[in-house]
């Protein structure tokens, strides 16, 4: 069903494309040896090249190129063995060279595609137009002084991958799912950390609206949106603004806008530039970038397992598509799950990881990189369930004790005497005591009140402090009540 927004003149369709700027994971910048560590003191990671000193020549960082190729391969995209850098000319205080070295006519990565999964389980393929490498600008700080702006050039020259989608998305949910998927793939590949709150991934959101059956109308770009939630909100806000403009008999003009997160609206920033405004021309200080097919093949052979492949493997292991989806959203979660599940029942492992373990993470405000229970200890708990040392209810008690103490489950079982009773004789003795204490209910059961069966099981488990093996307790109660 097509997502629409109702205006005074009826429903409107949305047309959405994203330009994702992803900071490359590398020890040095794209064209200099300056460091890229986040959070360093202002202007402490700046080379003469980054500062735009005259006569300084850029030198390409091979690892940044490799990271772009790995990303292209992970996006099922065409790797161009010949590409070229261009100068993108514009003037701003945090761009000391007066131009940005980017790629325009000949990007390193061409067309590709990714599949997104929506909340209702439906899937959709989103096309990728290109991925190109470019250097980042510095950062202007306007809140450090009453009358002056400060400039931090630590980010200047850091390698960025700009991933441009086709205008294939039709709802805020699809835009959010696409950004989530791109972030997931890059984090699996280790090419971008995806930390949107640190600015290492951000998105420019292109939005237009149209009536059903129409071609594309004028689009506007909402610049530098730094969270998935804000991307979805920006799509909705900008679409509603454009609908109001069109329905008022006015025209939407192509421009760059900003999303005001406090007010939930977009506001004009500047008229949208076209390519000729940037006066692109080939970068004279860098030769064309020529890749060897064997080198690309070696990078492809060394790629990690990507989320779609891993999810399919989990389903083949017997997991539900939903559990497989949840467990593969973050690479760290998948690694944790695989450690727990290795050599064990995969569905049991998935139930514990997505159930009690995730609940504990939420409750304690921790994440899987800093778990309150290690994967090894959770594995040991599952082993105690599988060998019938613990029942399900006892295992939950032990798990809570593991959260409180950090101890291994075996140690807790011994200390607290929580081992499940599997001795049939011992269970029979307790059931006999329960029946003797409730002779009237035994008579009622035997006269046809079958519902009392649960009462005897419950009383037996209570008498055994939950340590009786549930299957054996049921079996013994049934046998003794039958007389």
FENSULSUL-V376468 format. One line per field, one symbol per residue. burial: + if it has 24 or more other C-alpha atoms within 12 Angstrom, else -. Layout:
burial=???
This chain:
burial=----+------+++++++++++++++++++++++++++----+-++++++++-----+++++-+++++++++++++++++--+++++++----++++-+++++++++++++++++++------+++++++++++++++++----------++++++++++++++++++++++++++++++++++++++++++++++--+++++++++++++-----+++++++++++++++++++++++++++--+-----+--+++++-----+++------------++++-----+-+----+--++--+-++++-++-++--+-+-++++++++++++++-+++++++-+-+++++++++-+++-+-------+--+++++++++++++++--+++++-++++++++++---++++-++----+++++----++-+++-++------+--+------++-+++-+++--+-+++++-+++-+++-++--
